[in-house]
Amino acid sequence: MGRVLIGGTAALLICIFLSPKFIEFLRRREFGQQIRAEGPEGHHQKAGTPTMGGVIIFLAISIPFLILSSYDWRSVGVFGAAVACALLGFADDYTKLVRRRSLGLRGRTKLIVTIAISLGLWFIASHEAHLASTLRLRFVDYQVDLGPFYPVLIYLVVAGTTSGVNLTDGLDGLAAGCTAIVLLAYIGITFVATDYDLAMLAGCVVGACVGFLWFNAFPATIFMGDTGALGLGGAIAGLAVMTKTEVLLILLGGIFVIEALSVVIQVVSFQTTRKRVFLMAPIHHHFELRAWSETKIILRFWIVAAICAAIGFTLYHSSLH
């Protein structure tokens, strides 16, 4: 428990103390957010807000983790996947800033890199951490041996989670707060599983997210960008793989699933019927256009995230008995 508290507190303090200088640096370099023209009208005033805050988040995670870690293969795998996803996000952010438009890397490039990250995570999980190639259905206490399809599952978890967190990152503090809530549940899960190195890593991520919220809460003075969103998604995906909670993640990260599903439903509905189910997707934009205040949406989404994470943790704990 001590390492978790020390790691989390250190990550939080690093974020709080380094962010002002980093924000100032980004402003001098004019590394500001590019806002999509088709986005909500209220978001246009956010154009130019410094982005790539994920750099500070991962600096805050990395320093205490590298000092305190016992370098268990499970935690190394999660950390490696998270950093690799953050680097992909950084390349995407940097491309947007250089081109001065809201489109970054090509979809094919992201796909290839995501597959490579997933294969790396699979190799560490299977060959170094010696995890079985099974899918654990904790709802019914049943396991499915996936055999050669296990890497496919890991890719779906990594791609799905990074996309879900990225889609959620549309309001000030929404993604950082929801990620911290989900990772709190994973601290509990890793403690129950007596995997204390993973718990310490999860604690570092929670601390970094809370520290980042100090500046990212409404009205935000910095955005995490794809660097933060993809990196945090990679951390959650890695924890799901290493704790064999890939299916349970659908509930633990329920808020990310809701955001992603709203986009899928909107696209399918429009392509098949030419009608929109939501005023705008992801779903947080729907509530914005329904005249909900940004803070009301964020707080209510945090509540939903907390309920989902609590139910998921309870199901995990009950599946052990």
Secondary structure by P-SEA (a helix, b strand, c coil): caaaaaaaaaaaaaaaaaaaaaaaaaaaacbbbbbbccccccccccccccccaaaaaaaaaaaaaaacccccaaaaaaaaaaaaaaaaaaaaaaaaaaacccccccaaaaaaaaaaaaaaaaaaacccccccccccccccccccccccaaaaaaaaaaaaaaaaaaaaccccaaaaaaaaaaaaaaaaaaaaacaaaaaaaaaaaaaaaaaaaacccccccccccaaaaaaaaaaaaaaaaaacccccccccaaaaaaaaaaaaaaaaaaaacccccccccaaaaaaaaacccaaaaaaaaaaaaaaaaaaaaaaaaaaac
